[in-house]
Amino acid sequence: MLIFLAGIVYYYKTHLVKIDIIYTNDLHGNIDVLPKILHYIKKIKNKNLILIDCGDFIQGTPESDFFKGVSMVETFNFMRYDFVQVGNHEFDFGEENLISLSTISRFKFLGSNIVNKKGQIKPYVTEFVIKTFDGVDIGLFGLITTKTKDMVLKENLKDIDFLDEIQTAKNVVEKLYNNGAKVIFCISHIGWVGEEKKGIYEPQFSDLELAKQVPEIKIVFGGHTHQKYKKHIGKTLLVQTGSYGKSFGHLTLWFNKRYGKIWWIKNKFVYTKKIKKKHKEAEILVNHYVQETSKIYDVEIGKLEVSLNRDRKQESSLGNLVTDIIAENVKCDFAVTNSGGLRADMSKGTISYRDIYMVSPFDNTIVYAKLLGSEIKEMFEYSAKSNYGILQVSKNVKLVYDKNNNIVSLKIKNSPIVDNKFYTVATNNFVSSGGDGYVWFTKRQVVDTKKL
């Protein structure tokens, strides 16, 4: 019996390599969870450890946005993140800011399909990496959704293009194998919503399709769609942890060097709120940024009599308020805003600047343009069928759809819309630049009020 057990131990030490991977996605500036995550990481007794993030880590809270992501990068540096895939929101402060962040980061930004207009990969991202653990060469690369071009202000993407996800993956996988990689992982900011949520928000291309068409990828660590799942597509594992750091992933794999393949994978989602302790030094670092922003954003400014909520699929109380405010600031016939631009609900009771900021943490300005009635009808038809969510509208709009999302009735200021009449429509500069596919504004002269 002792000889048998000794044989197992020998085989384990000789042929099996254990690798731990901690992964996060869509943190959106929620820096406060990071000391807890680091406390958990420090308990892992394995030198073969990878720490990765799947994108959208810098935008969404005062603690991140006030410092334009520097606070998140510095904390990631302290935690010793290895690789971060660039997400669409990493471009919200412009490419120059992303370049600046890359100069202070001690981790590598990934983005195999982020190129300039000549098709050359951007210098601040790495096309692929091979990381060696006890003789096992792990190949890693990252992808961002090509839909990013519809999700970011056009002025922030002047010399940026996004190559086809599948073709890029096939090309990079071949390069990784040619460079000796034994197993390949993709860190993705493409996303997948799952069959049960199909139609609510689904990118043009998904991690599901990536796994089907490039089966050489053994694990796809996902982000972008704020879902939590563990799913196998063929022999490829797809995982994503949700969003805002409410949970993170811990994947452990054992690689069999004798047979050159993964022997076993164990994955679990760790709920941050269940971690009672924080890494003390990380907490000190984070508290510095929290205290700086709290002086400004946590000042009480009033009370809310009722809760205001968002809804991507239909009219919402928060959408009504925001569009009515836009309309009051511009002489217009009505106002619209994109549902995806409303990032948080507002609860009844005392409110602060932080509550207002969390609703719309973008530096978007109010703009307006004159659109024909026929163009407005086309825009609302698109809105009802868009995967990005409907346009929220101000009180001067009365809009009725049928069950197939076709317009039955559309009235502006209680009068039926006239196809060949011009109407002044107010919105934000993201929508007016063609964001979320709203190209109608780009065909007309847009006036920017410069009001936030």
Secondary structure, 3 states (H helix, E strand, C coil): CHHHHHHHHHHHHHHEEEEEEEEECCCCCCHHHHHHHHHHHCCCCCCCEEEEECCCCCCCCHHHHCCCCHHHHHHHHHHCCCEEECCHHHHCCCHHHHHHHHHHCCCEEECCCEECCCCCECCCCECCEEEEECCEEEEEEEEECCCHHHHCCHHHHCCCEECCHHHHHHHHHHHHHHCCCCEEEEEEECCCCCHHHCCCCCCCCCHHHHHHHCCCEEEEECCCCCCEEEEEECCEEEEEECCCCCEEEEEEEEEECCCCEEEEEEEEEEEHHHCCCCCHHHHHHHHHHHHHHHHHHCCEEEEECCCECCCCCCCCHHHHHHHHHHHHCCCCCEEEEEHHHCCCCECCEEEEHHHHHHHCCCCCCEEEEEEEHHHHHHHHHHHHHCCCCCEEECCCEEEEECCCCCEEEEEECCEECCCCCEEEEEEEHHHHCCHHHCHHHHHCCEEECCCC
